[in-house]
Amino acid sequence: MLSLKTMDGIPHSFHRKITKPNSGRRRSRSLAALGIAAAFALAVTALTPAATYSQTFTAAVSNTTVGQNEQFDVSFTFSAQDVNGIKNFQPPDFRKFVILSGPNQSTSLQFINGAASGSMTYSYYLRCPKLGKFTIGSASLEYSGKKYTTNPIAIEVTKSTPQAASKGQPSVSTNDIGDNVFILATADKRRVYLGEQVTVTYKLYTRLPIASQMQVSKLPSYEGFWAEEITLPATISLSTEMHNGKEYRVGVLKKVALFPSQLGELSVTPMVLSIPVQIRQRQGGGGNVFDQFFNDPFFNNYRTVNFNARSNTIKLEVMPLPSRNVPASFNGAVGDYALSSDLSATDIKANEPLTLKVTLTGQGNLQLLSFPDFTLPSGFDKYEPKVSEQIDRSGTISGTKTFEYLIVPRVAGKKEIPSVEFSYFNPAKRSYIALSTPAYAITVEPGASNGNETAAGFSKENVKLLGEDIHYIRTSAGDLRRQVGLTVFGPEFWSAVFVPLFLLGGLITWKRRNDKLAGNLQLLRYRRAEKLARARFKKAKALMDAGNQTGFYAEISQALFGYLEDKLHIQKSEISLEKAEDELRKRNANGQLMASLRSCAEKCEFARFAPIGDGTAAMKDMYNELTNVIVGLERTISVKRNG
């Protein structure tokens, strides 16, 4: 029987090259061992009957008697002709055990007498802190519409003995693993001005192979910062670095641009990952031929230990902006910018619109950037600008932000659109810089409504006699007849009187409601929250259908946090998962809903820098799960508001 095993879903895999000693005798022994293994496999193949394809689901443990706090493994294996249809694997209750790693998933493809079959194995590495007899319950899964379960397994936990530790289960301390696998968080600067960008990078350093996919245990918190995720490649590329005199394989896990919104000393909390690392071990050193066979350097056994890697805490000192020589037009912009403007026309007729486009280009927190309001001379109408932005998040946050103002001149004559000033603080130069647009002189000519037109709206000089094309008015009475009776107060009259009144009343009510919303920004944001979230979900679904994992998770994350900002009245610069949870607790949100909220947020965050192997299924699950969370939040918050 030939067995080919592969590991599934391991985007972060590290491999170490094994160097064999340059010894002819050892090489000969390895080749002899391979010959024995090949002969053994051929013998088993010859003696094995034809394969059957009945489905089986079995459980196994490495030992039914284990020492207290000693590691052992339990595996659940499902065998069938095709294992791609497995769904809803449910492990047993491990509350009486400590899970060191798992579930670790592996697939096995087998060829028996030319026929193929397969198996899927879910394995866990456990230890038990208490003495006594325990039962590992049944695991279950679904396959082809049927449910399969394993039999329970009884184990006995006894006191550990020195001999048990010498049988190939070496004790490895957390400190030993921590010296070889850790996460290091670094900041490109430690003293920054209010609103200045600081970039924090999280790197994984390892000297050990990693068994399977890492899991996010806790994401960092950015209390007091506005955070922008920096785009990273979908796969982590590894490089070699020296750290404290040791060589490590290093990969960038996460980069984030932080813009402080508070003064003083601020902290970036640690990021915690659960990493299943592989520790090399021997199978024994006795005189048994099989011990000698597996102790050969060509065969290296590993056991998996689940290790929680925790990054360091970063402390930053945020300094206030200088209080001297502050321009009157300064409104908090920090960075390095350039200003340009463009007017669509300088010669125009009255009542015709023109567009003033103002563009800011540079480095800084463009998303929170606003352009100072300005006043036009009398004779102009100015409307709210249309704002568009293009932001590059590949490193230092940069890009362009454009404000398009619609301006309508109402009075003819020589007019001027005055210069508008924009100022910002440049941290590199430690000074304020003022930029301004040029003043635009325009000529406004009389428009179509200057009194030189007929009642029908045509200018007199354009009216021409069309001859035979114009017919006379009828001169005979024809079928005209006198109306009998007074019809002034008929249905048409009363309709003409009351319908406009109803319409006017409705218009006044609508106008008052809009004025109330415009004056109450919190109420406006509250009512628009669901609508904006629905629009982002629609865009996220399009990205999901296109298979764009990075764009999907970014869009759906913005939908979630944008909804929380508007519904819970949290400023964009202060939003964080912890703050949202505090507000939800005040509204008596149930624990299951808050757990689902945190789970969705963390999955989105992790998927943005570590895309999942089966992307389409994961995106569909995330889309459905987050939809249920938004619906639950809408019900909870609305009930609390109406109560």
C-alpha positions in Angstrom: 0.0 0.0 0.0 1.4 3.4 -1.0 0.3 6.3 1.1 0.7 9.9 0.0 -0.1 12.5 2.7 -0.5 16.2 2.3 -1.4 19.0 4.8 -4.3 21.3 4.0 -4.7 25.0 4.7 -1.1 25.9 5.6 -0.3 29.3 4.2 2.5 29.8 6.7 4.7 26.8 6.3 8.4 26.7 7.1 10.8 24.0 6.1 14.2 23.2 7.3 16.8 21.4 5.2 18.2 18.3 6.8 21.8 17.8 6.2 23.0 14.1 6.3 26.5 13.4 7.7 28.9 12.6 4.9 29.6 9.1 6.0 29.5 6.1 3.6 28.5 3.7 6.4 25.6 5.9 7.5 24.4 6.4 3.9 24.5 2.6 3.4 22.5 2.1 6.5 19.9 4.6 5.3 19.7 2.9 1.9 19.3 -0.4 3.6 16.5 1.0 5.7 14.8 2.3 2.7 15.1 -1.1 1.0 13.5 -2.7 4.1 10.7 -0.2 4.1 10.0 -0.7 0.3 10.0 -4.5 0.7 7.7 -4.2 3.6 5.3 -2.0 1.6 5.3 -4.4 -1.3 4.6 -7.3 0.9 1.6 -5.5 2.5 0.3 -4.6 -1.0 0.5 -8.2 -2.2 -1.3 -9.5 0.9 -4.0 -6.8 0.9 -7.4 -7.8 -0.6 -9.2 -5.6 -3.1 -10.2 -2.2 -1.8 -13.7 -1.6 -0.7 -15.2 1.8 -0.5 -17.4 1.6 2.6 -17.2 4.7 4.7 -15.7 4.4 8.2 -15.1 6.9 10.9 -12.8 5.8 13.7 -11.0 7.3 16.7 -7.6 6.4 18.1 -5.2 7.6 20.8 -1.5 7.2 21.0 -1.8 5.5 24.4 -4.7 4.6 26.7 -2.5 5.1 29.8 -0.7 8.4 30.0 1.1 10.3 32.6 -0.2 13.4 34.4 0.5 16.5 32.2 2.2 14.3 29.6 1.4 15.0 26.0 -0.6 12.4 24.0 -2.5 12.6 20.7 -6.0 11.6 19.6 -7.1 11.3 16.0 -10.4 10.9 14.2 -10.1 9.4 10.7 -12.8 9.2 8.1 -12.2 6.8 5.1 -14.0 6.7 1.8 -13.5 6.6 -1.9 -13.8 10.4 -2.1 -13.4 12.6 1.1 -14.2 16.0 -0.5 -17.8 15.9 0.6 -17.1 16.0 4.4 -19.0 18.7 6.3 -19.5 19.9 9.8 -16.8 18.1 11.7 -17.6 18.3 15.5 -14.9 17.3 18.0 -15.8 15.8 21.4 -15.9 17.9 24.5 -12.3 18.4 25.7 -13.1 20.4 28.8 -11.3 18.0 31.1 -8.1 18.2 28.9 -5.7 20.9 27.8 -5.6 21.3 24.0 -2.0 21.9 23.0 -2.7 21.8 19.3 -5.6 21.1 17.0 -7.5 20.4 15.0 -4.6 19.5 12.7 -6.1 18.4 9.4 -4.4 16.0 7.0 -5.5 14.1 3.9 -4.3 10.7 2.8 -4.5 9.3 -0.7 -4.1 5.5 -1.0 -3.5 3.2 -4.0 -4.4 -0.4 -3.4 -4.0 -2.8 -6.3 -4.5 0.1 -8.7 -7.7 1.4 -7.0 -7.7 4.7 -5.2 -9.3 5.6 -1.8 -8.7 8.4 0.7 -9.0 9.4 4.3 -9.3 12.6 6.2 -7.7 12.8 9.7 -8.4 15.4 12.4 -5.8 15.2 15.1 -5.4 16.9 18.5 -2.4 17.0 20.9 -3.7 17.0 24.5 -2.5 16.7 28.1 -4.5 16.0 31.3 -3.7 17.9 34.5 -5.7 15.6 36.8 -5.3 11.9 37.8 -8.1 9.3 37.2 -10.0 7.7 34.5 -11.6 9.8 31.7 -13.6 9.3 28.5 -12.9 11.0 25.3 -16.4 11.4 23.8 -17.6 10.8 20.2 -16.7 13.0 17.3 -19.2 13.5 14.4 -19.3 14.7 10.8 -21.6 14.7 7.8 -20.9 12.9 4.5 -23.3 12.6 1.5 -26.3 13.5 3.7 -25.5 11.0 6.5 -24.1 11.6 9.9 -21.2 9.5 11.2 -19.9 9.2 14.8 -16.9 7.6 16.5 -16.9 5.4 19.5 -15.9 6.9 22.8 -12.4 6.1 24.1 -11.5 5.4 27.8 -8.0 6.5 29.0 -6.3 6.4 32.4 -4.1 9.2 33.7 -1.4 8.1 36.2 1.4 9.8 37.9 4.3 10.6 35.6 7.5 8.6 36.0 11.1 9.4 35.0 11.0 6.5 32.6 8.1 8.0 30.7 10.0 11.1 30.0 12.9 9.1 28.6 10.8 7.3 26.0 10.9 9.9 23.3 8.8 12.6 25.0 11.4 15.2 25.9 10.2 18.0 28.1 10.3 21.4 26.3 9.8 24.5 28.3 7.8 27.5 27.1 11.0 29.6 27.4 12.9 27.2 25.1 10.2 27.6 22.4 9.9 31.3 23.0 13.6 31.7 22.2 13.0 30.1 18.8 9.5 31.4 17.8 8.3 34.9 18.7 6.5 38.0 17.3 8.4 41.3 17.3 6.5 44.5 17.0 8.4 47.6 15.9 7.6 51.3 15.3 9.4 53.5 12.9 9.4 56.3 15.5 8.6 56.6 19.2 8.0 60.3 19.5 5.4 61.8 17.1 3.2 64.8 16.8 -0.5 64.8 17.1 -1.9 63.5 13.8 1.5 62.3 12.5 1.8 58.9 11.0 3.7 56.1 12.8 4.0 52.7 11.2 3.9 49.6 13.3 5.2 46.3 11.8 4.6 42.8 13.2 7.1 40.2 12.2 7.2 36.5 13.0 10.7 35.1 13.8 11.1 31.3 13.8 13.8 28.7 13.9 11.2 25.9 14.1 8.9 24.4 11.5 5.2 25.2 11.9 2.7 22.4 11.6 -0.5 24.0 10.4 -2.3 27.3 10.1 -1.8 29.8 12.8 -4.8 31.2 14.7 -5.3 34.8 15.9 -5.9 34.7 19.7 -6.0 38.4 20.2 -5.6 41.4 17.9 -3.8 44.5 19.0 -5.8 47.5 20.3 -5.2 51.0 18.9 -6.8 53.1 21.6 -6.2 56.8 20.9 -5.2 56.2 17.3 -6.8 56.3 13.9 -5.6 53.1 12.2 -5.1 52.4 8.5 -4.1 48.9 7.4 -1.1 48.8 5.1 -1.6 46.5 2.1 0.6 43.4 2.2 1.1 40.5 -0.4 -1.5 37.7 -0.2 1.3 35.2 0.7 4.0 35.8 3.3 7.5 35.8 1.8 10.3 34.7 4.2 13.7 36.1 4.5 16.7 35.4 6.7 17.6 37.9 9.5 20.0 37.9 12.4 18.6 38.7 15.8 20.7 38.7 19.0 23.4 36.7 17.2 21.0 34.0 15.9 19.7 33.4 12.4 15.9 33.3 12.0 13.4 32.9 9.2 11.3 36.1 9.2 8.0 37.0 7.7 5.9 40.2 8.0 2.5 39.4 9.5 0.9 42.8 9.7 1.6 46.5 9.1 -0.5 49.3 10.2 -0.3 53.1 9.9 -1.4 54.8 13.1 -2.3 58.5 13.5 -2.5 59.6 17.2 -5.6 61.6 18.2 -4.7 62.0 21.8 -1.8 63.6 23.6 0.6 61.9 26.1 1.9 58.4 26.3 -0.2 55.9 24.3 0.3 52.1 24.1 -0.3 49.6 21.3 -1.3 46.4 23.0 0.2 43.0 22.0 -0.9 40.8 19.2 -1.2 37.1 20.2 -1.1 34.1 17.8 -1.6 30.5 18.5 1.3 28.7 16.6 1.5 24.9 16.4 5.3 24.4 16.2 7.1 21.1 15.6 9.7 19.8 18.0 12.1 17.1 16.8 12.2 14.0 18.9 13.6 10.4 18.8 11.6 7.2 19.1 14.0 5.5 21.5 17.6 4.2 21.6 17.5 0.5 22.5 18.9 -2.4 20.6 15.7 -3.1 18.8 16.2 -3.1 15.0 13.1 -0.8 14.5 14.5 1.7 17.0 17.8 1.8 15.1 15.8 2.1 11.9 13.8 5.1 13.0 16.7 6.7 14.8 18.5 7.1 11.5 19.1 10.8 10.7 17.2 10.3 7.5 14.0 9.9 9.5 13.2 12.8 11.8 10.1 12.5 14.0 8.4 15.7 15.2 5.7 16.3 17.8 3.5 19.4 17.7 3.3 21.8 20.6 0.8 24.6 20.5 2.6 27.8 21.5 1.0 31.2 22.2 3.3 33.8 20.7 2.7 37.3 22.1 4.3 40.4 20.7 5.7 43.2 22.8 3.8 46.3 23.8 4.8 49.5 22.1 4.7 52.8 23.9 4.6 56.1 22.0 4.9 59.6 23.2 2.5 62.0 21.4 3.6 65.7 21.4 1.2 68.6 20.8 1.6 70.8 17.7 3.4 74.1 18.2 1.2 76.9 19.4 3.1 79.7 17.7 2.6 81.0 14.1 -0.6 79.0 13.6 -2.3 80.1 10.4 -6.0 81.1 10.6 -6.9 78.5 8.0 -5.3 75.6 9.9 -7.8 72.8 10.8 -5.6 70.0 12.0 -4.0 68.7 8.8 -0.6 67.0 9.4 1.7 65.7 6.7 3.1 67.0 3.5 0.7 68.3 0.8 0.5 70.2 -2.5 -2.6 72.2 -3.6 -4.0 72.7 -7.0 -7.2 74.1 -8.4 -9.1 74.4 -11.7 -12.1 76.4 -12.8 -14.3 75.0 -15.6 -14.9 78.4 -17.3 -14.1 82.1 -16.9 -16.7 83.4 -19.4 -20.2 82.3 -18.6 -23.8 83.4 -18.7 -25.9 84.1 -15.6 -27.7 81.1 -14.1 -25.3 78.7 -15.8 -23.2 76.4 -13.5 -19.5 76.3 -13.4 -17.2 73.9 -11.4 -14.3 74.8 -9.1 -12.1 71.7 -8.5 -9.6 71.8 -5.6 -7.1 68.9 -5.3 -4.9 68.1 -2.4 -2.0 65.7 -3.1 0.5 64.3 -0.6 1.2 62.2 2.5 -0.9 62.1 5.6 -4.3 61.0 6.9 -6.2 62.0 3.7 -9.4 60.2 4.8 -9.9 62.6 7.7 -8.7 65.6 5.7 -11.2 68.4 5.1 -10.9 71.6 3.0 -11.7 74.9 4.7 -15.0 76.4 3.9 -14.9 79.7 2.0 -17.4 82.5 1.2 -18.1 83.8 -2.3 -19.2 87.4 -2.9 -22.8 88.2 -3.3 -24.3 87.2 -6.6 -23.1 83.5 -6.4 -24.7 80.3 -5.2 -22.3 77.7 -3.8 -23.4 74.1 -3.1 -21.9 71.3 -1.0 -18.8 69.8 -2.6 -18.5 66.4 -4.2 -15.6 64.7 -2.5 -13.5 61.9 -4.0 -10.3 60.3 -2.9 -7.6 57.9 -4.1 -5.5 56.6 -1.3 -2.3 54.5 -1.6 -1.9 52.2 1.4 1.2 50.3 0.3 3.5 52.2 2.8 3.3 55.8 3.9 -0.4 56.7 3.5 -0.5 59.0 0.5 -2.8 59.9 -2.4 -5.1 62.6 -3.6 -8.4 64.1 -2.4 -10.6 66.2 -4.6 -13.3 68.7 -3.7 -15.7 69.7 -6.6 -17.8 72.8 -5.9 -20.8 73.7 -8.0 -21.0 77.5 -8.3 -23.9 79.3 -10.1 -23.5 83.1 -10.8 -26.8 84.9 -10.7 -25.8 88.5 -11.6 -24.2 89.6 -14.8 -20.9 91.6 -14.7 -17.2 91.3 -13.9 -16.8 89.0 -10.9 -14.0 87.3 -9.0 -13.8 84.0 -7.1 -11.4 84.8 -4.3 -8.3 82.8 -3.4 -8.8 80.1 -0.7 -6.1 79.2 1.8 -5.2 75.7 3.1 -2.6 75.2 5.8 -1.0 72.1 7.4 1.8 71.2 9.8 4.9 69.5 8.4 6.5 67.3 11.0 9.8 67.0 9.1 10.2 70.8 8.9 8.5 71.3 12.3 6.6 74.3 10.9 3.2 75.3 9.5 2.9 75.7 5.8 0.1 77.7 4.1 -1.0 77.0 0.5 -3.6 78.9 -1.5 -5.5 78.7 -4.8 -5.3 81.5 -7.3 -8.1 84.1 -7.5 -10.3 83.6 -10.7 -11.7 86.6 -12.6 -14.8 85.7 -14.5 -17.1 87.5 -16.9 -20.8 86.8 -16.3 -23.0 87.8 -19.3 -26.7 88.2 -19.1 -28.5 84.9 -19.2 -31.7 83.8 -21.0 -33.9 85.4 -18.4 -32.9 89.0 -19.0 -36.3 90.2 -20.1 -35.6 90.1 -23.9 -37.9 87.1 -24.5 -41.5 86.5 -25.2 -44.0 84.9 -22.9 -43.5 81.6 -24.7 -39.8 81.7 -24.0 -38.5 82.5 -27.5 -36.5 85.7 -28.3 -38.4 88.1 -30.5 -35.7 88.2 -33.2 -36.0 84.5 -33.6 -39.7 84.5 -34.4 -40.3 84.1 -38.2 -43.5 83.8 -40.3 -43.8 80.3 -41.4 -46.5 80.9 -44.1 -48.7 78.0 -44.9 -47.3 76.0 -42.0 -49.4 78.2 -39.6 -53.2 77.5 -39.8 -56.0 79.9 -38.9 -58.1 79.4 -35.8 -61.5 77.7 -36.5 -64.1 80.4 -37.3 -67.3 78.2 -37.0 -69.0 77.2 -33.8 -69.2 73.5 -34.8 -70.4 71.3 -31.9 -70.0 74.0 -29.2 -73.0 74.3 -26.9 -73.9 76.3 -23.8 -73.2 74.8 -20.4 -76.3 74.8 -18.2 -76.0 75.2 -14.4 -73.3 76.6 -12.1 -70.1 74.4 -12.0 -67.9 76.7 -10.0 -68.2 74.6 -6.8 -68.0 71.2 -8.4 -65.5 68.3 -7.6 -62.8 69.8 -9.8 -63.0 73.1 -7.9 -62.6 71.5 -4.5 -59.8 69.2 -5.8 -58.0 72.3 -7.0 -58.4 73.9 -3.6 -57.5 71.0 -1.2 -55.0 68.9 -3.1 -52.3 71.7 -3.1 -53.0 72.2 0.6 -52.3 68.5 1.3 -49.2 68.6 -0.8 -48.0 71.8 0.9 -48.5 70.2 4.3 -46.5 67.1 3.3 -43.7 69.2 1.9 -43.5 71.3 5.1 -43.4 68.1 7.2 -40.6 66.6 5.0 -38.7 69.9 5.2 -38.9 70.1 9.0 -37.7 66.5 9.3 -34.7 67.1 7.0 -33.9 70.3 8.9 -34.0 68.3 12.2 -31.7 65.6 10.8 -29.3 68.2 9.4 -29.1 69.9 12.8 -28.7 66.6 14.6 -25.7 64.8 13.0 -26.0 61.9 15.5 -29.6 61.2 14.5 -28.7 61.5 10.8 -25.9 59.0 11.2 -28.1 56.7 13.2 -30.8 56.6 10.6 -28.4 56.2 7.7 -26.2 53.5 9.3 -28.2 50.5 8.0 -28.5 52.0 4.5 -24.7 52.6 4.3 -24.0 49.1 5.6 -26.3 47.6 3.0 -24.5 49.5 0.2 -21.1 48.2 1.5 -22.4 44.7 1.7 -23.5 44.9 -1.9 -20.0 46.0 -2.9 -18.5 43.2 -0.8 -20.7 40.6 -2.5 -19.5 41.7 -5.9 -15.9 41.4 -4.7 -16.7 37.9 -3.3 -18.2 36.8 -6.6 -15.0 38.0 -8.3 -12.8 36.0 -5.9 -11.1 39.1 -4.5 -10.3 38.1 -0.9 -8.3 41.1 0.1 -10.9 43.6 -1.3 -13.8 41.6 0.2 -12.5 41.5 3.7 -11.4 45.1 3.6 -14.9 46.2 2.4 -16.9 44.0 4.8 -14.7 45.2 7.7 -15.4 48.8 6.8 -19.1 48.0 6.6 -19.0 46.5 10.1 -17.0 49.3 11.8 -18.8 52.1 9.8 -22.2 50.7 11.1 -20.9 50.6 14.7 -19.6 54.2 14.4 -23.0 55.5 13.2 -25.3 53.4 15.3 -23.3 53.8 18.6 -22.3 57.5 18.0 -18.6 56.8 18.1 -16.2 59.2 16.4 -14.2 57.6 13.5 -11.0 58.5 15.2 -12.0 56.7 18.4 -13.6 53.5 17.0 -12.2 50.2 18.4 -13.7 46.8 19.0 -13.4 47.3 22.8 -15.2 50.7 22.7 -18.0 49.2 20.6 -18.4 46.3 23.0 -18.6 48.8 26.0 -21.4 50.7 24.2 -23.3 47.5 23.4 -23.1 46.4 27.0 -24.8 49.6 28.0 -27.6 48.7 25.6 -27.8 45.2 27.2 -26.7 43.3 24.1 -26.6 39.5 24.8 -23.3 37.7 25.2 -23.7 35.5 22.1 -24.2 38.4 19.8 -21.1 40.2 21.2 -19.1 37.0 20.9 -20.2 36.7 17.2 -19.3 40.3 16.7 -15.8 39.9 18.1 -15.3 36.6 16.1 -16.3 38.3 12.8 -14.0 41.3 13.4 -11.0 39.1 14.3 -11.6 36.8 11.3 -11.8 39.8 9.0 -8.6 41.2 10.5 -6.7 38.0 10.2 -7.9 37.2 6.7 -6.6 40.6 5.5 -3.0 39.6 6.2 -3.3 35.8 6.0 -5.8 34.8 3.2 -7.6 31.5 3.7 -6.9 28.6 1.4 -10.6 27.8 0.6 -11.3 31.5 -0.1 -14.8 31.2 -1.7 -16.4 29.1 1.0 -14.8 31.2 3.8 -16.0 34.4 2.2 -19.6 33.1 1.9 -19.5 31.9 5.6 -18.2 35.3 6.7 -20.8 37.2 4.6 -23.7 35.2 6.1 -22.3 35.3 9.6 -21.7 39.1 9.5 -25.2 39.7 8.0 -26.7 37.9 11.0 -24.6 40.0 13.3 -25.8 43.3 11.7 -29.4 42.1 11.9 -29.0 41.2 15.5 -27.3 44.5 16.3 -30.1 46.4 14.5 -32.8 44.7 16.5 -30.9 45.2 19.8 -30.1 48.9 19.3 -33.5 49.7 17.8 -35.3 48.1 20.7 -33.2 49.9 23.2 -33.8 53.2 21.5 -37.5 52.7 21.3 -37.8 51.3 24.8 
